Amino acid sequence: MRTPPEKFPHHRPRGSVIVIVMVTLMFALTALLAFMDKAAIDLMADQRAAVARRLRVEAYSALEVVLAVLVDFREAGNGLRSQAEGWNDPLGFAGYTPGEGFTVEVSLEDESGKLPLPQVNAQVLTNLFIAWGAQKNEAEEIADAMTGWMKRGHTYTSPIQPNYESGPLPYEAPARPMRSYQELAAIEKARDYFYDKDGRPNENWRRFTACVSLLDFPKPNLNSASQDVLAALGRYDQMQSRNVVDFLQGRGDFRSNGPGYFQNAGDVGRITGPTGDAQGFAATISALRINLTVREGRNEFRVSVVVAPPGGAKTVQAIATKKETKAAPAGGRPGAQPGTTTPPPPAPAGGVGSAAATKPADLKYPYTVLAIEENPPAATPPAGG
């Protein structure tokens, strides 16, 4: 029997072509959407970078104005002492007008109102921890451990005897002043005092960062000292230190006078009385932190700069390495003694390689920039005095 012919034989290949076309369109659409997403992200990143550049230029322009005003006040008053002298609003004093669409805010913090960690001794640290409520023996152990971490050849006077080399992850004490507050986590005894059981900074850590500076300067500025600093270095009691801070900030019994300041550290005696010790304080600023915030609509750029006047604060320059004696290399200077190094030959006078050719121009900038941080993380307000 003859098989009847198949009806509409051309429908099957036509349907396959449609399916292939649909799949191809689907892949093309997916690729197009992915490309559009990436292009949108790239455009957004470029836009944010362009906005940040505009804000950055405005921020550093305002910073130069702030520094110029501070120089004027510094030269007129033979140093900066306190914002109560009238330089608390340097942009307003200069009549500074930001670019169209920008707003600029500035705040000033006296970094030298803190205890200079490279200069303080174990007794000052002990006084500080006792003022926070620590027992005398505990305060002495923490101060002893911190001093041993920062000073080469330190002889421990408390029962604590750190042995960092024999730990699960051996390391050595750097034998130089701390360069970061995070180093506290590596110091025996101190890590338990400044960090909680989960390893996060606690309130003691925040108070420490608020009243102790890692910069190196001889004496803290009395006109910006907190109650903690006054208690630790000046040995003032709680009432004395509170009266000093009230005088400086124009609070309490000194509300009617407004914020005040001392021309020299000895003047504090009229507030505290004869007890206490003001010899460890200065009355001028050694390091100033300038915080600038520039806004354009919802966009924001922040910069924090620490500057020092001539002869002011410095950063820690000591290197955390052991001093080793190296022998002179083979072929060194004839007659060189073992354990000495051969100095480089002097540069020729004039021409390539001379000091005149390599020394940068002296800009005579009025401040030394110690630190610059752009868009720093928001700080947690410290508790206590």
N, C-alpha and C positions, 0 to 999 in steps of 0.2 A: 504494500500500500504506500502511496506517495505521501511524503510529509509535506504539509502545507507550508508555504514560505513565511518566514518571520515578519511580523508587522513592524513597520517603522524602524528598520535596522540602524538608521543614522542617529537616533536619539542617544544611544549609549556613549559614543565618542564625544558628542557635543556636551553632555553632562560632565564628563571628565575634565574637559577644557575649562569649564566654568569653575569647578572645584579648584583646579590649579591656579586659576587667576585670583580666586578669592583668597587662597592661602598666601599667594605672593603679595596681594594687597595688604593682608594682615601683617606680614613681616615688615613690609615697607612702612606701614603706619606705626608699628612698634618702634622701628628704628628712628622714624621722624620725631615721635614723641620723646624718645630718649635724647635725641640731639637737641630738641627744643629745651628740655629740662637742663641739660648741661650748658647750653648757651645762656639760659636765664641766670644760672648760678654764676657763670663767668662774668656776665654783664653786671650782676649785683656786686660781685667782688671788686670789679674795676671801679664801680661807682663809689663803693665804700672807701677804696684806696684814694680816689680823687678827693672825696670829702675830707678824709683824714689828713691829706696833704694841705688842704686849705686851712683846716683848723690848726694844724701844727705850725704853719707859718704865722698865723695870728697869735698863737700862744707864745712863741719865742720872740715875736715883736713886743708883746706886752711884757715879757720877762726883761728885756733890755731896758724898758722904761722903768720898771720896778728897781732894777739895779742902779740906774742913774739917779733916781730919787734917794735911794739908800746911801749912795756915795756922798751926795750933797749934805745929808744929815750927819753922816759919819765925820766929814771934814769940819762941819760947823760945830759939832759937839765933842770933837776929839774922841770919837768912838760911839757906837750904838749901845744903849743901855736897856731901854725898854720901849715898847710901842706907845707908852704913855708920853713919850717925847713928841709925838705927833706924826710919826711915819707909819701908823697902822693902816692907812689907806693910801698907798703910794700912787696908784693910778688916778684916784680922785685928786690928790695933791698936784699931780702933773697935768690934770685936765685931759687925760687920755680918752680918746674916742675910738672904739673898735670899728672895724670895717662894717659895711652895711650888712645887716642880717645877723651879726655876731653879738654875743654878750660874753663878757670876761669877768670872772671872779678870782680874787686873790686872797690867800690867807698866809700868815707868817707864823712860824714856830721857832722859838729859840732852842736849837739843838744843844747849845752849850749850857742850858739850864739844868742839864742832867749830870749825873756822876760820870766822869770820864773813866771808863773801865781800864784802859792802859795805865792810869795813874793811881787808882785807888788800891789800898792794901787790904789785907784780910780783916783787919779790925773794922774798917769802914763797911765792908760787906757784912760782917757779923752784926754791927749796929743796925744795918738795914733790915736784916732778917728778924732780929729781935723786935724792931719797931712793927713788923708785920705780925707779931704774935708767936714766933718760934721760940722754943726753949733755948737757953744759952748754949748748952752742949750741942744741940742740933745745929744751931746757927754757926757755931765754930767749926763743926765738921763740914758743913756745906761750903763755907768760906775757904777752909783749908783745902778741900778737894778742888775748888775752882782755881785757887792760887797755884796749886801744883800743876794744873792743866796749862796754865798760862806762863809760868816762870820756869826757866831752866835751872836745874840743880836745887829745886825747892825741897826743904826738909819738912816733912809732915809733922805737925805738932798734936794732932788728934788721933784717936784710935783708927780712923779710916786710913787704909793703905792700898790705894788703887793698884791693880796689876792688869793693865789693859792688854799686855802682850800675851797673856795666857788664856784669854777668853775664847769663846767659840769662833769669833771672827777677830783675830789679833790685830791690834793697831797701837800706835804710840801717841802719847800726849804731844801736841805740837810745840809746846814750850814757847809760845808767843801769844800775845793778847788775842782774844776771840775776834774773828772777822764776821761771824754770823751768830745770831741768837740761837739758831738751830744746833750749834755746837753743844748747847746745854744738855741735849739728849744723849751725848756721848760721855758725859762726865759722871763718874760714879757718885752716888749720893745726891748730886744735883738733879739727875734725871727723875728721881722719885719726888723731888720737891717741886719741880717745874712742870711735870707732866702727869696726867692721870693714868689710871691702870690700863687704858686703851692706847696709850702713847700719844695723846693729844695735849697740846699746851693748855694749862689750867690758868686760874686767876693769878697765881704767883708769877707765871711766865709773862702775863700781860702787864702786871705791875712792874716787873723787872724791865721790860722793854720801854715802859713809859718813863722810867726815872734813871736809866743807865744807858749811856751812849757808848758805841763802839769806836767813836772817833778819839783821837789823841789831842788833848789840850790841857794846859796846866791846872786850871781851876774852873769850876762851874760858875755861871753868872748868877749871883744872888738875886737879881731882879726877875729871874724866871724860875727860881728854884721851887719845887713842890715841897709839901710837908715831909715826904719820904726822904728827899735829899737833905733837907734841913736837919732832920733827926739823925740821919746816918753820918753826915760829915760835920755838922755843927753841934751835935749832941743837944739840940734844943728839945724840950719836952713838948707834949701835944699842944698845950695852950700857947706856948711861945711860937711854935711853928704855924699854928692857925692864925695868930695875930699878924705874923709876917705876911702870910698869903692874903689875908683880908686887906692889909695895907696895900699890897701890890695890885690887887684886883678891885679895890674900892668897895669892899663889902663890910658887913657887920658894923663895928664901931667907926669904921672909916668910910662909910657910905657917902656921907656928905662931902668928903674931900675928893672923891673920885679916885681912879687908879693912880698910884704913886710909884716912885722908884728911888733907889739910893744912888747918890753920886759916887760913893765908895763903900766898900764892905763894912767899914767901921761904923757907918751910920745906923746899922741895924740895931745897935745897942739901945737907941731911944725907943725901940719897939719891944725888944726882948728883955731889956734890963741887963745887968752885969753878967749874968750866967750865960753859958754857951761859948762857942768858939767860932768867930767869923774869919779867922786867918786863912782858912782853906778856900775861901770864896773870892771871886773877882766881882767887878761891877759892870763889866762890858761884855759884849757878845763875841764869842770866838767862832761860832758856826750858826748859820741861819738857814732854816728850811723854808723855801718858797713854794707854795702849792697854787698852781694856776689851773682854772677850768674854763674852757672855751666852749660855747654852745652855739649851734646854728639849727634852729628848729628842734628836732628830736635828736640830732647828732651831737656828740660830746667828745671832747679830747681833754685829757688831764696830763699834766706834767708836774713832777715834784723834783726840785733842784735844791741841793745843799751847797752853800757857798761859805767861804771863809775869808775874812779880811786879811791884809798883810800881817804876818806873825800870828795868825789864828790857828784853828784846828787843822790837823792832818789825819790822813788815813793811816792804818797800821801797815807799816812797810816790812816788818820782820818776816822772814821766811821760815816756815815750819820744817826745817831740816836740821840734822845734826851737823855740827862743825867738824869737818874732816880735813886732815892735813894731806895734801897731795904732793907727790914728788915731782920735780921738774921733768918735763918730757925729754926724751932722747934728742940730742942736737940742740938743747936749749942754750941759754946764755952761758958762755964760758965762766967757770968759777962760781956758778949758782950753788947754793947750799941745798942739801936734801930737805924736802918738805916745803920748798919755796917755788913759786911760779914765776915764769919769765914775763915781765910786762911787755905790752906791745910797743913797737917803736913809735916815737913821736911823729905826729902828722907833719908833713912838710909845710913850710910857711907859704901861704898863697897857693892858688891852683886847686885842682881837683883833690878832694880828701882833706883839705885844710879846714880848720874850725870856722874860718870866715865863710867857706863855701857851704858848710853843712848846718851851721847854727841857724835856727829859725829866727825870724824877725821878732823883736821884743815889742809886743803889742801894748805893754803897760796896762793890762786889763786890771780893773780895780779889785777884783775878787778872784779867789781860786775856787774853781768848781770841783767839789769833792765827790758829788754823785748826781746822776740824772736818771730818773725813772719815768717812763711814759706810760700812761694809763695804769697806774699802780692799783693793786687790789685794795678795796676799802678796808680800813683798819677798824678793829674792834675797840670801842671806847674803853679805856682802863677804869678800873674801880679804885677807890681809895684816893689818898692824897698824893 
